[in-house]
Amino acid sequence: MTSTRLVTPTEAHQPAVVGAGALPRMRGRTPIDRDSLVLSVLIPIYNERNTVELILNQVHAVPVRKEIICVNDCSTDGTKEILDRLYAEGRIHRLIHQPQNLGKGAAIRTALAASTGNVVIVQDADLEYDPADWPALLEPIISGLADAVFGSRFLSGPHRVLYFWHSVGNKLLTMVSNMFTNLNLTDMETCYKAIRGEVARALVLKSDRFGFEPEVTARLAQAKTRIYEVPISYSGRTYAEGKKIGWKDGVAAFWHIVRYNVFAP
């Protein structure tokens, strides 16, 4: 089921989809008028009944014009009913219920296709990432320096102390990704990636599950976009608190890096 609420964003810009490498490189400064900024917030959601309303409160607290697009990935824990209520209250601008569980990447693609903003950002619903960090992510794009900005958990921002081997795995995946893309990122796996709307909607994305992060990184590199990194805070959660990604996803990420940098058209 798809529900739509009239929102304030400017008329949708719907460029033709292009393949990797076909996106023209933007040169010099390409600033966005602050008064015309519309941020499309893409929120993939699966079984987050305990946190989804809280994250929406944080999203609404950020003083930027926005459209909030939630994609429920066939949740089974009561999240759907909470989202329906929040939509009825006007706290969600677009609510899309996937007919079956398709994965985070598929949910983001669905939300991206429904977006109209001149900047898009992915926001997980689990409270690990704080929307208060958005201004730092948006500034390089607004000022015209960047086409995409990654929020790095490893650039001295405050963070909850958790799993050592997770941090090792993240840094190793980032290094391998950098070897293929020739970027010098510190956190390829970060959820926080703000991208100019016309750039994001022109990328060819295919990954359905957690392969989204290495795929979108590869596509941005192949399109020769200008990428910046800024430090963000991070409040990781434990598996007891509902963390979903595991070691199998980490192993799969290595294949996704190779797949989208070497084999994908």
C-alpha positions in Angstrom: 0.0 0.0 0.0 1.3 3.5 -0.9 0.0 6.6 0.8 0.8 10.1 -0.2 0.4 13.4 1.6 0.7 16.8 -0.1 4.1 18.4 1.0 5.9 21.6 0.4 8.9 20.6 -1.7 9.5 22.2 -5.1 8.3 20.4 -8.2 10.0 17.0 -8.6 13.0 16.8 -10.8 13.0 13.5 -12.6 16.2 13.0 -14.7 16.7 10.1 -17.0 18.5 7.2 -15.3 22.0 6.8 -16.4 24.6 4.1 -16.1 27.8 4.2 -14.0 30.2 6.7 -15.4 27.6 8.5 -17.6 26.8 11.2 -15.0 28.5 14.5 -16.1 31.1 15.6 -13.5 30.2 18.9 -11.8 33.1 21.3 -11.8 33.7 24.4 -9.7 31.2 25.4 -7.1 27.6 24.5 -7.6 25.8 26.0 -4.6 22.2 25.4 -3.6 20.1 28.4 -2.6 19.4 27.9 1.1 15.9 29.1 0.7 15.1 26.5 -1.9 16.7 23.6 -0.1 14.4 20.6 0.3 15.8 17.6 2.1 14.3 14.2 1.2 14.7 12.0 4.3 14.7 8.3 3.2 13.8 6.0 6.2 13.9 2.3 5.6 12.2 0.5 8.5 12.0 -3.1 9.6 10.7 -4.1 13.0 11.5 -0.9 14.8 8.4 -0.3 16.9 10.4 0.8 19.9 12.3 3.5 18.1 10.5 4.7 15.0 8.4 7.4 16.8 11.5 8.7 18.6 13.6 9.0 15.4 10.8 10.9 13.8 10.7 13.3 16.7 14.5 13.9 16.1 14.0 14.3 12.4 11.3 16.9 12.9 13.5 18.8 15.3 16.0 19.7 12.6 15.2 23.1 11.3 15.4 22.4 7.6 12.6 22.1 5.0 12.1 18.4 4.4 10.0 15.6 3.0 9.9 12.5 5.2 9.6 9.2 3.2 9.2 6.0 5.3 9.3 2.6 3.7 8.1 -0.2 5.9 9.9 -3.4 4.8 7.0 -5.7 5.8 7.5 -5.4 9.6 5.8 -8.0 11.7 6.2 -6.5 15.2 3.5 -3.8 15.1 5.7 -1.2 13.4 3.2 -0.9 10.5 0.3 0.2 12.8 2.6 2.8 14.4 3.6 4.2 11.0 0.0 4.3 9.9 -0.9 6.4 12.9 2.1 8.7 12.4 1.1 9.2 8.8 -2.5 10.0 9.8 -1.1 12.6 12.2 0.9 14.2 9.4 4.3 13.4 10.8 5.2 11.3 7.7 4.8 12.8 4.2 5.0 9.6 2.3 4.4 6.1 3.7 5.1 3.0 1.6 4.4 -0.5 2.7 6.5 -3.1 0.9 4.4 -6.2 0.0 7.2 -8.5 1.3 10.5 -8.2 3.1 13.0 -7.1 0.4 15.9 -5.7 2.4 17.3 -2.3 3.3 18.7 -1.6 -0.2 15.3 -2.2 -1.9 13.6 0.0 0.7 16.0 2.8 0.0 15.5 2.5 -3.7 11.7 2.7 -3.2 12.1 5.8 -1.1 14.5 7.4 -3.5 12.2 6.9 -6.4 9.5 8.7 -4.4 11.7 11.6 -3.5 11.6 15.1 -4.9 14.1 17.0 -2.8 17.3 18.6 -4.2 19.2 16.8 -1.5 18.5 13.3 -0.1 19.8 11.5 3.0 19.3 8.0 4.4 18.2 7.9 8.0 18.1 4.5 9.9 15.2 4.2 12.4 17.2 2.6 15.2 18.6 5.8 16.9 22.3 4.9 16.1 22.6 8.1 14.0 21.5 11.5 15.2 19.8 13.9 12.8 21.4 16.8 14.8 24.5 16.0 12.6 22.6 16.9 9.4 23.8 20.5 9.2 27.5 19.4 9.0 26.6 16.9 6.3 24.6 19.4 4.3 27.0 22.3 4.4 29.5 21.1 1.7 26.6 20.4 -0.7 24.7 23.7 0.0 28.0 25.7 -0.4 28.6 24.0 -3.7 31.7 22.0 -2.8 30.3 18.5 -2.9 27.9 16.3 -4.7 27.9 13.8 -1.8 28.9 13.9 1.8 29.7 10.9 4.0 29.3 11.1 7.8 32.3 9.3 9.3 32.1 7.5 12.6 35.9 7.4 12.7 36.8 11.1 12.4 36.8 11.9 16.1 33.1 12.4 16.6 31.6 11.2 20.0 30.5 7.6 19.9 29.4 4.8 22.2 32.1 2.3 23.0 31.1 -1.1 21.7 32.5 -4.0 19.6 36.2 -3.9 18.7 35.9 -6.5 15.9 33.0 -4.5 14.3 35.3 -1.5 14.0 38.1 -3.6 12.6 35.7 -5.1 10.1 34.3 -1.7 9.1 37.8 -0.3 8.6 38.9 -3.3 6.6 35.8 -3.1 4.3 36.5 0.6 3.8 40.1 0.0 2.9 39.2 -2.7 0.3 36.5 -0.4 -1.1 39.0 2.4 -1.4 41.4 0.1 -3.2 38.8 -0.3 -6.0 37.3 3.2 -6.0 40.6 5.1 -5.4 38.9 7.2 -2.7 40.4 7.9 0.7 37.2 7.4 2.8 37.5 6.5 6.5 33.9 5.0 6.8 32.4 3.6 3.6 29.8 1.6 5.6 28.2 4.7 7.3 24.5 5.1 7.0 24.8 8.9 6.7 25.3 9.7 3.0 23.8 13.0 1.9 23.7 13.3 -1.9 22.4 15.9 -4.3 18.9 14.8 -5.4 19.6 14.8 -9.1 22.8 12.8 -8.6 21.2 10.2 -6.3 18.2 9.7 -8.6 20.4 9.2 -11.6 22.5 6.4 -10.1 21.7 2.8 -11.1 21.3 0.9 -7.8 20.4 -2.8 -7.7 21.4 -4.1 -4.2 18.4 -5.3 -2.1 20.0 -5.8 1.3 23.1 -4.5 3.1 25.0 -4.3 -0.1 23.6 -0.8 -0.6 26.6 1.0 1.1 29.4 -0.5 -1.0 27.2 -0.2 -4.1 26.3 3.5 -3.8 29.9 4.3 -2.9 31.1 2.5 -6.1 28.5 4.3 -8.2 29.4 7.7 -6.9 33.1 7.0 -7.6 32.3 5.7 -11.1 30.2 8.9 -11.7 33.3 11.0 -10.6 31.2 12.9 -8.1 32.8 15.2 -5.6 32.7 13.5 -2.2 33.4 15.0 1.2 33.6 13.4 4.6 32.6 15.0 7.9 32.7 13.6 11.5 29.4 12.5 13.1 28.4 11.1 16.4 27.4 7.5 16.7 25.4 5.6 19.4 25.7 2.0 18.2 23.3 -0.5 19.8 23.9 -4.1 20.9 22.3 -7.2 19.5 20.1 -7.4 22.6 18.9 -3.9 21.7 18.0 -5.0 18.2 21.1 -4.6 16.0 20.5 -6.6 12.8 23.7 -6.7 10.8 26.0 -9.6 11.6 29.2 -11.2 10.5 27.6 -12.9 7.5 26.7 -9.4 6.2 30.3 -8.4 6.7 31.5 -11.3 4.6 28.9 -10.6 1.9 30.1 -6.9 1.8 33.4 -8.0 0.4 31.6 -9.7 -2.5 29.5 -6.6 -3.0 32.6 -4.4 -3.2 34.1 -6.6 -5.9 30.7 -7.0 -7.7 29.8 -3.4 -8.0 33.3 -2.2 -8.8 34.4 -4.9 -11.2 31.4 -6.9 -12.6 28.4 -4.5 -12.4 27.7 -2.6 -15.6 
